[in-house]
Every structure is written in C-alpha cells, then in structure tokens.
Amino acid sequence: MKIIFLSLILLFFAGCGDKSISKLIDKSYKSKTIPCLKLSIFPKNSAMEKTLKNLYPFKDKCQYQFSVSYKANIVCNSNQNAPRKTLSNFPNSFLRIEIKKNMNDLIYSYYIDLDDGVEKDDLIKGFENIDKNLQIRRGK
C-alpha cells in the first residue's frame, strides 16, 4: 500500500514541471551564430509583439524568422476526446515558436500546451529557451 501511495505522489509532482518540447532540428546551428531575426506572429497580437521586441532587436529584413503561433480557447468537439477532457488536464491553448531560415528551413522548434491562455511569462520562457540553445547575435 505504501508503494502505491508513494507512486501516486511522485506521479502528481511529475506533472508539475515544464511541459515544453524543444528540438534543435538543424544540428549545424550548435556552432553557428544567427546574425539577426525577423519577427512573425500569427495571429497578430500587439501585446506579444511588444513583449518580444523588449527581449530582442528584431529586424524587418532578415533571412532568419522567429515565428510565433498560438491558439487559445481550444474546444474539444470529438466524442473520443470527451472523457479525456473531463477526467484529465486537457490543454486550453498552445504556443509554438520556431526559428526558420528563408521561411522554409526549420532550425529550432519550441512547443508547449498551456492550461490557460498564452501569458507574457510563457513567451519569455519560450524565448529564453531558444536563446539558451542557439547562438543569437544581439547587435542593434
């Protein structure tokens, strides 16, 4: 009985960590420096744009794109997913950030499911995660 109880406690706390998925797609960028980034947010959101522009000096003319996409208020309409949504912590929104070269070549991907809408702190954590894993030049 003690083993079951301890397992349940560990399972509970395991779910409290960072649920993000980060992946360096193009391994050559472990040693390359990205000279600049162009910001793209879909759908457009001025609050997100302001937050990100306070973190990095984005350039309009750059071959490297910092793409942000998100969706809030996700609704589960499927009968197959109804029990999962009722009995578990089904995400309410998601945030995806990708670094691409020439709009097509994916270099890095960051994704997280969120229980609430996308908050300022979620954007900052996503940016910091990418900044920690890639060499991004900060020149003005």
C-alpha positions as MATLAB code, in Angstrom:
seq = 'MKIIFLSLILLFFAGCGDKSISKLIDKSYKSKTIPCLKLSIFPKNSAMEKTLKNLYPFKDKCQYQFSVSYKANIVCNSNQNAPRKTLSNFPNSFLRIEIKKNMNDLIYSYYIDLDDGVEKDDLIKGFENIDKNLQIRRGK';
ca = [
       0.000    0.000    0.000;
       2.870    2.393    0.804;
       4.381    1.786   -2.625;
       1.127    2.701   -4.365;
       0.768    5.846   -2.246;
       4.373    6.938   -2.942;
       3.924    6.234   -6.653;
       0.815    8.415   -6.748;
       2.644   11.268   -5.002;
       5.555   11.027   -7.473;
       3.139   10.941  -10.396;
       1.397   14.054   -9.068;
       4.638   16.023   -8.750;
       5.976   14.798  -12.099;
       3.111   16.636  -13.787;
       4.083   19.970  -12.236;
       7.262   20.541  -14.267;
       7.890   22.320  -17.528;
       5.818   20.583  -20.225;
       7.559   22.216  -23.166;
       9.093   20.346  -26.076;
      12.226   21.873  -27.598;
      14.140   20.489  -30.529;
      17.157   21.637  -32.486;
      16.283   20.385  -35.973;
      19.395   21.541  -37.854;
      22.319   20.349  -35.703;
      24.786   22.539  -37.607;
      23.409   25.502  -35.628;
      25.074   24.225  -32.444;
      28.175   26.042  -33.664;
      26.695   28.732  -35.961;
      25.661   32.211  -34.928;
      22.312   33.508  -36.134;
      23.050   37.123  -37.156;
      19.511   38.529  -36.875;
      15.843   37.585  -36.524;
      12.665   38.790  -38.203;
       9.508   38.596  -36.075;
       6.334   36.924  -37.317;
       3.285   36.358  -35.064;
       0.157   34.510  -36.188;
      -2.490   35.524  -35.487;
      -1.214   39.057  -34.992;
      -1.069   40.193  -31.388;
       0.324   43.598  -30.404;
       0.905   42.635  -26.743;
       3.001   39.624  -27.778;
       4.891   41.756  -30.285;
       5.702   44.363  -27.632;
       6.890   41.707  -25.156;
       9.167   40.050  -27.710;
      10.542   43.348  -29.031;
      11.588   44.175  -25.455;
      13.615   40.930  -25.427;
      15.343   41.211  -28.804;
      16.012   43.844  -31.524;
      14.168   42.170  -34.430;
      14.971   43.287  -37.978;
      12.414   43.529  -40.797;
      14.977   42.463  -43.387;
      16.498   39.213  -42.204;
      16.571   35.708  -43.658;
      16.042   34.139  -40.216;
      12.461   34.224  -38.983;
      11.267   33.990  -35.376;
       7.762   32.594  -35.945;
       5.215   32.589  -33.133;
       1.891   30.812  -33.481;
      -0.669   30.208  -30.787;
      -4.237   29.191  -30.235;
      -6.366   29.926  -27.199;
      -9.696   28.544  -26.028;
      -9.244   25.133  -27.627;
     -12.541   23.258  -27.566;
     -12.789   19.509  -27.773;
     -15.719   18.586  -30.015;
     -14.758   14.954  -30.544;
     -16.714   12.214  -28.753;
     -13.491   10.199  -28.456;
     -11.741   13.001  -26.553;
     -14.638   13.946  -24.259;
     -13.625   11.559  -21.428;
     -10.016   12.740  -21.666;
     -11.080   16.386  -21.407;
     -13.409   15.639  -18.489;
     -11.051   13.427  -16.490;
      -7.661   14.977  -17.221;
      -5.914   18.266  -17.604;
      -6.746   18.831  -21.295;
      -4.865   21.918  -22.584;
      -6.795   25.114  -23.214;
      -4.187   26.663  -25.516;
      -0.758   26.173  -27.064;
       2.289   28.225  -28.002;
       4.695   27.318  -30.807;
       7.878   29.227  -31.572;
      10.072   28.278  -34.498;
      13.292   29.611  -35.958;
      13.385   29.246  -39.744;
      15.854   30.252  -42.418;
      14.323   31.686  -45.597;
      10.813   30.922  -44.252;
      11.100   27.191  -45.049;
      14.164   25.623  -43.457;
      13.253   24.788  -39.851;
      16.172   25.204  -37.453;
      14.607   25.087  -33.990;
      11.168   24.351  -32.567;
       9.640   25.098  -29.162;
       6.115   23.941  -28.269;
       4.069   23.971  -25.082;
       0.480   23.084  -24.199;
      -0.999   25.537  -21.692;
      -3.845   25.234  -19.224;
      -4.739   28.903  -19.609;
      -4.224   31.397  -22.423;
      -0.748   32.436  -23.554;
       0.692   34.804  -20.963;
       3.662   37.167  -21.108;
       5.713   34.767  -18.960;
       5.047   31.912  -21.413;
       6.519   33.986  -24.251;
       9.524   34.962  -22.153;
      10.198   31.322  -21.171;
       9.948   30.260  -24.818;
      12.332   32.990  -25.953;
      14.792   32.221  -23.133;
      14.716   28.529  -24.044;
      15.655   29.303  -27.642;
      18.217   31.910  -26.600;
      19.847   29.354  -24.288;
      20.124   26.717  -27.038;
      21.112   28.852  -30.047;
      23.758   31.471  -30.568;
      21.749   34.575  -31.482;
      23.619   37.821  -32.109;
      22.160   40.708  -30.125;
      23.516   43.614  -32.188;
      21.299   46.659  -32.705;
];
